[in-house]
């Protein structure tokens, strides 16, 4: 059972600001290697080892998607190949 004091406590504010370059970097490092590329043909290793220019470009895309609240249609595709 929830006490009356706990029930009236507001949730902490949520930070809805655009992702930082460090958040983008950390997210790319969580991508598993040795996976097949997506529809664009980019392997996860290309993203992880692309250097600062690639990271800044990816961050720029991520911020744009965040601010526009619209992801490219290709990001919703997955290719399943039966074996």
Secondary structure, DSSP 8 states (H G I E B T S, - for coil): ---HHHHTS-------S---HHHHHHHHHTS-SS----TT---HHHHHTSHHHHHHHHHHHHHHHHHHT---GGGG-------
